[in-house]
Every structure is written in structure tokens, then in C-alpha cells.
């Protein structure tokens, strides 16, 4: 159980840092298990990897970001809670960044994937520390281990930036443990026939999905569902319509796609249980992609509420979203704004 296995998220244990006052540096152990030496006074970071820009916004360190890997940091709800992010340059190709440009900006640390070792070496040869904050494969097998992984990810980013970000990361970890426990304490008691099958559209196409190595797999599991594609040891891949027919999921969540008609109006999907029973839903739209950002446990709650409305009849998702934005983005949402977020809408209602 999450409640039993969660172990906290302190800076010293989760990010495994060691300080060297003589050299003005300290070592962090990143998600790939690499020991990386970074300056004690990090002020210039490139958040090239996936949701790392959103983690930086949540930790309140946007002023220390010199380049990002996604335009999403300056659009949508990110632009509402952190408009200053719009002035941060976006890499033309985060997976193959312009090293000279990063050097010219005085970049001290790049937050990156483990998938491109040649790029990591090129960056390190240029004198830029590379900290892996997202893995191609999670390497975990249980919900409790996933929670620890997500906590370590956030704590690691906090330790890279230092200062108040360390305490903010700790606060987030406490929230993550409390929220997952509140959900899993109920879903853990479900019998096998009470756990519905779930198909999750990563998008942009309906057959582009997350597999067993994705964060989504664990979020759905904690929410009391069973991701049909978890049998495939992948993070992101394209399946076939024939496979979907064989899975015949009971629920479909549109993930990063604000268009249920992509499925409900396609005759190829008409025989699927979820379509026939009107159980095709959009997800919430976060500051970052909700299935991989620090908003992910809001998504877990939303899925749990959808799959098991009687079990979570007291869970008010509008209030959950408002509370999260107040606590972690220092932004007070209105009810209308919170409901736009829950229905995958942009701030202008589109």
C-alpha cells in the first residue's frame, strides 16, 4: 500500500546530495543513477526535458531558467500562473539542442532525458552539467515505487535549483503522499471485477498511447482502473485498431487531446464498450502535460472520480484543483477557471 511504503522526500535522502564547500560544488544522483557535480549557486538552467519546465514553474524558479524545451511553458495555464516564462527562449529541438547557444547563455545545468547519451556527452564536453530528470523506462513495478520515483524527480529538480525550491519540493512530496493515500486507501479494497479496463489516448492520434512503462499506467492503477496497454513494456507507442477491438476497454480517456469525437465519431470505434456506453472522457489540462507533470495526482483523482463516482462522491475536483493551484502555483483560480482546467480547456475557454 502507498500509505505503508511512502518514505518521505527529504532533500538529503531523495536526491542524494553531497556538498563540497572547498570547490563550491555538490553532487546529485540523478534518476539514471549518475553522479553529477553541479555548482552550489546554480542560477542558469535549461529545462529541456519533458515536464521539467512545469516543475520549475511549480518550484518558483522561473527566473533561473535560461532556455526551455517546450513552447507550452508560455501558453495556456502556464502563461496564467507564470507569465514571465513567455520571455524564456525555446530550443528549436530539445532532443538535439544547440550546444553553442546553451554555452553562450552561461548554462550551468541542463535537465534532460536518459535517451540520448551522445547529446549528454556533447553537453558535458562543453562544460555543462546534465541531470537526467526523466527516464525512457520507469524501472519500477509497483504504485508505491512509482510514487517514490515521482518524489525523487521533483526533489532532484529542487536540489538542482537550491534555495527555497528545496523546501517547496518537500511540500509537494508531502502533498503527493497524502493525496495518493486518500485515493488508494479506497481503491485497494476493490475486487477484480470492480476494476474497469481503461484505454488512454496519449495523442495526438487516437492510436497513440502510453504503455506499461508510462506514468499513466500507475496513475490509472491507483485510481482503481486497469490500463489495457500495460502489457506492453513501452512508454509511448502506436497500437492498431485490431488490438483495441481485442482489448474492448470499458473507459477511454483522451489524455492530451481535447476531442472525444476523434473516437466517438469514428465508425471504427463504434463496437468498443466505452463508445457504446458513452464513457469517453477528456482529462484535465494542466500547466504541463497532466500525465507527466506535478499535476499528475490531480489527474489520478479525476480518473478515480470518473471510474468510481460512488466511492468518491465526497471528492470535489473543482476544489482540489483550486487548492493545488493556490498551494503550488500561488494562484487563486475561480470556480470557472478550475472547471475549464478539468475539461481540458484553455484559459479563453477553447
N, C-alpha and C positions, 0 to 999 in steps of 0.2 A: 504493500500500500504506500502511496505517496506520503501519507501522514507519518508513516513509520520510518521511511527511508530518507526523507529530505534531511539534509545535514547542515543547512545554513549556507551562507555565501560570503564569508568574510574575505577581505582583500588578501590577507596573508595566506589563506589556505586554498582558495579557489583559483587565483591567478598565479600562485606560487612565485612570488617576487622575492628577490634578494637585493639588498641595497649595497652600494659601494660609494661611500662618501668621498673617498680619495679621488675617484675618477669622475664623479658627477653622473654616474650611470647606475642603472639597476637592470636586473634580468627578469624577464617574464617568460613563463612557459605557455606557449600558445595552444590552440585547440589541436594542432597537429603534433603536439609533444615536443616542439622545437624550442630550445632555449635561445631567446633573443635579447640582446643587450640594447637598451634604449636610454636616451638622456633622462635625467631626473626632471628636467624642466621642459618637457615637451610642449611646444606651442604651435607646431605646424604639422598637421596630419592630413593625409589623403585617404578619404573613406571610399575606396574604390569598390570594395566588396559588398555585393548584395544589399542587405538591410543595414549596413553599418552606418550609413548617413542618418537613418532614423534613430539608431541608438545614440548617436552623437547629439541629435536634437533633444532626445529624451533626457540625456545626462546634462544638458545645458551648456554644451561646449562648442556650439556652432562657430564661435569666434576663433576657435583654434583649427578649423578645417580650411585647408588651402585649395583643395580640389575634391570633387566627389565623382562617383561613377554612374550616377543616375540623375536624370532630369527631374525625377519625381520629388526630389528634395526641394524644388522651387515651385511646385504645383500643388493643387488640391489642398488637403487639410494640412500638409506640411507647411504650405505658404501661409496658412491662417495662424498656426501656432508659432511659427518661426520665420517671419517674412525676410529676415536678414540672410537666410540661406539662399535666396534667389540671386544674390550677388556673387556666390561662390562658383568658380569655373567648373564645367563638367567635362570630364575626359571624353574624347571622341570615341575611344574604345578602351573600356576599363580592363578588358582581358588582355590587351596589348597596349599598355599606356605609353605615352611619350616620356621616356626617362629623362631626357634633357629638359623638358618642360618642368617636370617634378623637381629636378635639381635646381633649376632657375628660381623656383618658388621657395627654396630653402627647406623643402620637405624633409622632416626628420623620420617620420614613420608612415608606412603605408599599411592600411588594413586590407587584407587580401584573402583570396581562396587558396586552398592547397592544390588546386587542379593544374596549375601552370608553373611547374618547378623552374623552367627556363627563364620565365619572367622574374620569378623570385630571385634567381641568381643574378640576373642583369641589374635589378634594383639594388641588391646588396653590393654588387661590384661598384655601383655608383655611390656607395656610402649611405644608402637609405635603408633603415631597418624595416623588415617586413614581418608583420604579425598576422598569422592566419586566424581569422575570426569566423570562417565558415568552411565546413568540410563537405567534400563531394558526397561522402557517405558518413552518416552519423556515428557508426561504430557502436551504437547502443542497442539493447534488446528489450528494455522494459520502460514503462512510463516513468518510473522513478529515476532511471538513469537519464532519460531524456530531460527531465526537469533539471537534474544536476548539470547536464550539458548546456542547457539554455542559461542557467545561472552563471556558469563559468564563462560563457560567451559575453554576457553583459558585464560581469566583474572584470574580465580581461580588458574590455574596452575602457572601463572606468579606470583601471590601473595604468593604462597607456596614457590617458589624459591627465590623471592625477588630480590633486586638489579636491574640490567639492564633488567631482564626478565619482570618486571612490565611495563617499557616503550615499550619494544618490543611487549608485548601483546596488549597494547593500539594502537600501529601502525597497528597491524594485524586487530584489530576491525575496524579501520578507512578504511582499505582496504576492509574488508568484506562488510561494508555498501555501499561503493562506487560501488563495483562490483555487488552486488545484485540489487542495484538501477538501474544500467545501463542495466541489463537484464529485470527486472520486469517492468521497465517503458515502455517496448515494449510488453512483453508477457501479461501484464494486459489488453491490448486492443484486444486480440484475442477473437473471438466469440467461442461459444461452439463447433461448427463443424470444427473449425480451430485447436482444441486441440487434438492431436492424442493420442491413447492409447499406453501405454508403459509397457512392461514386463521386469523386471530387475532380472538377474540371480546373486544372491549373490555368489553361488558356494559353494563347488566345483562341485556339481551335477547340472544339468540343472533345476531340480525342487526345488532346494534350493533357497529361495527367501526372500526378505525383504517385510514386510507388512506396515500397516498404522502407526505403532509406530516407524518406522525407519527414520533416517535422509534422506535416499534416497527418501522417499515419498515427502518431502518438496523440495529437490533439483530438482526433476523431475517437480514438480508443478511450481516452479519459472521459470524453463526453458521452460514452455509452453506445458507440457505434462500431462497426467493423468495416474498415476501408477495403473494398473488394480488390484493389490493386496492391495490397500489402504483400501478396505472394510473390511479387516481382521485386527483386533486390536492386531497385533503382531509385534515384531521386526524382528525375524528370524524364518522361519518355512519351512516345506516341503509341497508343494502342490501336486496335481495329474495331470496327463495328461488330464484327462477328464475336469478338471477345466480350464486348459489352452485352450483347444479347445473351451470351452464356452466363455472365455474371448476374444479369437481370436485377440490378440494385433496387432497393426499396426507397431510397432517398438519393437525390442529386443536389450537390451544392456547386454553384457556379464559380467559386474561387475568385480569380482575378478578372472575371468577365461580368459586366453589368448587362446581361442579356439572356434571360431564360428562354426566349424564343429561338435562340440558337439551337436549342434542343426540342422545345415543345412544338415548334412549327416545322420540324424536320420529320417527314414521314418515316425515315429510317429508325427513329426512336419511338415510334408510336406503340410498339408492343412492350416497352420497358415498364415495369411496375411503377416506378416513380412518376413517369409521364402519365400513365393511365389514371393514377390516383391523385394527381395534382400535387406531388411532393418534390417539386423542383424549385430551389431557392437560391437567391443571391446571398452573398456574405456581407459582412460589414466592410467598409472601406476605411482603412487606417491611414495614419501618417506615412507608414511604409506598407509593403505588402503584408496583410494581416496574418498570413500563414507562416511568415518567417520573421516578422519584426517583433518588437517587445509588446506589440498589441495582441500577440498570438493567444494569450489566455482569455482575452475578450472574445475572440473567435471560438475558442473552446466552449465558453459559456453559451454563446449564441447557438452553437450546434447542439449542445446538451438541451437547451430550452426547446429547440425545434424537434429533436428526436423524442424527448420525454417531457412534454408540457405538464403532465400531471405531477411528475416527480419534482419539477422545478417551477411550480405555479407561483412561488413567492419570489422568484428571481426576476427582478425588474431590469431589463437590459438597458433601457434609457438611463436609469440612474447609475448603472455600472459604468457606462461609457462616460457620463458626466463626471463621475468620481475619479475615474482613471485620468481623464484629461486635466482635471484640476490638480491632482496629486503629482503627475509626472510631466505634463507639458505646461503647468502653471497657467492654464487657460480655462476660463469658465464658459462652457457650452450652454446654449439654451436647449430646451427640450426639442425644438425644431431641428437644431443642428445635430443633436445626438441621434435623432431619428433618420436624418439624411445619411449619417455615417452608417447606421445599422442597415440601411437599404442600398448600400454601395453607390451613394450619390456624392457628387462633388459639392463644394460649398454653395454653388449657384443653383443647386437642385437638379443638375443634369446627370 
